[in-house]
Amino acid sequence: MQPVAAVEAPAATADVEARTPVAERCRNCGAAIAGNYCANCGQETAVALPPAGRFLREAAGRYVALDGRLWRTLGALLFRPGFLTREYLAGRRRRYVRPSRLFVVLSILMFAILGFTIDSPIVLGDTASGASGPAANADGDESVGRHLDRGLEVRVEPADAAWLAPILARVDQFNALSRDRKVERIRAGLLRYAPYAAIGLLPVFALLMKIAYAGGRRRHPQRPHEYAAHLVFGAHHHAFVFLAVSAAAFVDVPWLRGMLVLWMIAYAFWSMKTVYGGRWSGIVLRAAFVATFYLTCFGIAVAGLLLAAIVLR
């Protein structure tokens, strides 16, 4: 019995090694390896291709953390304002989804949901509302603006500038469309380019937070002062807004939407209190400063999105 066992054990071991070959040197960086992962670059040392089920689990887990971190992170993000930022700055990061990944995934989710749930997000005056005549047209021009009228006709001033020729050609193509086609094109363009605007507004938000909390290092030594810390706070706050807006898209009850809006407002103050501390009066003043300039930048971004939707394809 012993000789048989001694012969079969190496065969079984060899069979396992054949099914899961391990390289002697890292295939990525060439360093000598001893273990399941390369100590130099972190790549796994097993070179066998994973089964289809494992491949799909790894792909999904890499982006949404299906190992439990996702649900732990979403729970804290929704109901514990500022908690995730405090945990990240304290170095407790492994148990939660990273703020940058959370920001990207939830922004993609929000814009995807808005694309399915919103049919016509832009209303620039409705000619079928019952108003007609010169007075109605005058009111429409005043409320909508000088460059976009009730029929979504775009006028560029000055129209004789040579450097505007490429833009004018695209504008003429847009003006030749029907009103329904114009609305659909603007809608599609906004949803296409809005994620880029969201990414661009994040560093602006962080810069405003840094300005709002400039100084005070001696008085508040535990308060975040580095720009990167404000980026983390901004990523978590924006991720919460993305998640709240996604939820609001499925809520048809007005009072529930109202409660959600109130929670979003309270969340902003509460998260600032949790992360930065200080008196409530200072928090309100700083929040007002950040909101004023951020909403200004947001308006500029929306105008840029409208222009991109009109002149780009």
N, C-alpha and C positions, 0 to 999 in steps of 0.2 A: 504493500500500500504506500510506503514512504517514497519509493522511487517514482511511482506514478504521479504523486502529488508534486514532487520536485520537478518533474518534467512539465506538468500542466501549468504551474504557476507562472514561469517565465513566458509561456505561450500566451496566457491571458493578458499579462502585463504588456507584452509586445503588441497584442492586438489593440489594447487601449491606446498605446503610444502611436500606433499606425493610424488610428482614427482621429487622434488629437496631437498632431506633431507640434513640437516646440522647437523653435530655432535656438541655436547656440549664441547667436548674436542678434541684436535687435534689427529687424528689417527696415526700421525707420531711420535710426541714427547710427547703427553699426556698433554700439557699445556692447560689451560683454554682459550677459544677463544670467540671473539666477533667481528664478521665481516666476510668478504669473505675469508680472509687469516689469517693464524696463525702468530701472532706477534713474536713468538719465532723462528720458522724455516722457515716460508714463504709458507708452503703448503696450497693449497686451502682447504676451510672448507666444500664445497659441496661434498658429497660422492656419488652422483648419477653418473652412467657411462655416458659419453658424447655420443651424436649421432655420427654415422659413419662420416658424413661430417665434423663435428667439430673436431673429432679425427684426421682426415687426415690433416686438416688445421693446427692444433696445431703441428703435427709431422713435417710437411714441414716447418712451420714457425720457429720452434726451431732451424733448421739447416741452412736455407737459408734466414730467415727474410723476409717473403713475405708481411710484413706490410709496405713496402716502404724503409726500411733501406738498403735492398740489392742493389737496383738500385742507391740510393744516395751514397752508399759506393763504388760501382763499378765505378760510374762516377768520383768521387773524386780520386779513385785509379788510373784510367787510365790517367786523364788529369790534375791532381793537385799534382805533386810530393811532398811528404813530408807532405802534408796537414793533412792526417789522423793521422799521428804520432803526429803532433803538437796538434790536437784536443784531442787526447787521453791523452797526457801528461798534457793538460790544464784542464782535468776533464770533457770534453764534450764527453761523451761516449755513452749515451743512444740512440742517433739518428743514430749511425753507427754500423755495424757488428763488433764484437770484433776481434782484430788482430789474436788471436790464432785460433778462429773458421774460420776466413777468410783464414788463411794459410792452415788449414787442408782441407777445402772444395775445394779450388782452386787447391791444389796439387792433390787431388783425381780426380778432373775434368780433369786436364792436363794429368795425366797418363792414364786415361780412353780414352781420345781422341787419345793419341799417340798409344794406343793399337789397335784402330780401323783404324787409318789413316796410320800407318807405317807398311809396310809388312816385310821389311828386314833392320832394322836399323844398322846392323853391317856388314861392308864390310872389310874383312881382306885379300884382295888379291883375284883376280878372275882368276882361271886357264883357263877360256874361253876367256880371254882378248886378246889372240893372242900371248902372250909370252910363250916360251917353251924352254926346254933344260937346261943345268946346269947353264948357266948365269942367266936365269930367276929365277931359284930356289934360287940362291945365293942372287939375289936382293930381292926376297920375304922374305928370312930368315932375311936379314938385316933390312928391313923395318918393318916387323911384329914383330920380336923379337926372343929371344932364346927359349921361352917356348910355342909359338903358331905359327904353320906354316901355309902355304897356305891351306892345307887340314883341318885346325882347329884341328890338332893333338897336344894334350897337352903333354909336357914332363916335369916331375918333377925332379929336381936335389936338393940334392942327392937322387937317387931312392932306396938306400939301408937303409935309416933311418927307424928304427923300429916304431917310433912314427908317421910316415907318412903312415903306412899300411892302416888305414881306408880311408884316402884321396886317396891313390893310387888305391884302389879297385873302388872307384867312378870314378876316372879318366879313368881307363881301360874301365869301362862301357860306359863312354862318348866317348872315342876313337873308340869304336866298332860301333857307330852310323854312318849313312851316313852323308855327308856334309850338306844336306838340313835339316836333323833332328837335327844336331848340331846347325845350325843357328837358327832354331825354338826354340830349348831349351834355347839357350842363350838369345834370344829375350824375351821369356816368363819369364825367370828368372830375367832379368833386370827390366821388368815392374812389376814383383811381389815384388821385394825387394827394388826398387828405392824409394818408399815413405818413407821407414825406413831411408834410407840414407839422404833424404831431411830433415827429422826431426832431424837427428843427426848433419847435417851441420849447422842448424840454430844457436845453441849455440856457435858453432865455429865462425860463422860470427859475432855474438854479442861480443865475446871475442876479436876478431880482431878490431872491432870498438872501444871497450873500450881501447885497447892498443893505437890505433891511436889517440884517443882523451884524453889520460891520461894527467893529469895536467891542468893548465889554469883555475882553479876555480875562482881565483880572477879576472883575465882578462876577462873571459866569464862566469859570474855567472849564466846566463840564459841558458847556454848550458847543455844538458843532460849529466850527468856523471855516474849515477847509471847503473849497469849491466842490470837491468830489463828494463830500458829505451832503451838501445841498442837492447834488445830482441824485444821490440815493433817495433822499426825501422826496424830490420831485418825481422820480420814477415810481415810487410807491403811491404817491398821491394821484398821479395821472392814471396809474393802473386801477386804482379804486374808482375814479371817474369813468374810465372805460367800462368797468364791470357794472357800475350803477346805470349808465346809459344803456348798456346791453339789456339789463333787466327791465328798464323802463320801456323799452321797445315792445315788450310782451305784455305790459300792463295797460289795460283799457279802462280801469276804474280811476276816475279823476282824483278821488281823495287819496288813493294809494300812491299815485304819482306825486301828489302834493307832499305826502309824508316822505317819499324818497328824496324829493328836492330839499326838504327841510333837513333830512339826515345828511345830505351832501354838504349843506352849508355848515351845519354843526360839526361835521367831520373835519372840515378844514381848520376850524379853530381848535378843536380838541387835539388833532394830530400835531399842530404847532405847539400846543401846551405840553404834550407828551415829549416831544423831541427837543424843543428849545427852552422850555420852562419860562419863567418870568411871570409878570402880572398880566391879568386879563386885559387891562387897558392898553398895555403895550402890544399885546397880541392882536387886538382889534385894529390898532393904528397901523401896525406892520402889515396885517392882512389887507387893509384898505389900500395901502401903498402898492403892494404886489398886485392886487386885483386890478387897480386902475391901469397900470402900465402893461400888465399881461393882457388884459382885454383889448387894449389898444393894439398890441402886437398881434393878437388873435384876429382883430378886424382887418389888419393889413394882410395877414395870411389868407383870410377868406377872400379878400379882393384879388389876391394873387392866384388863388385857386379858380376863381371865376374867369380870370384872364387866361389861365392855362387851359381850362375846359373849352374856351372859345377858340383859341388860336392853335392849340396842339391837338393831335389825334392819337 
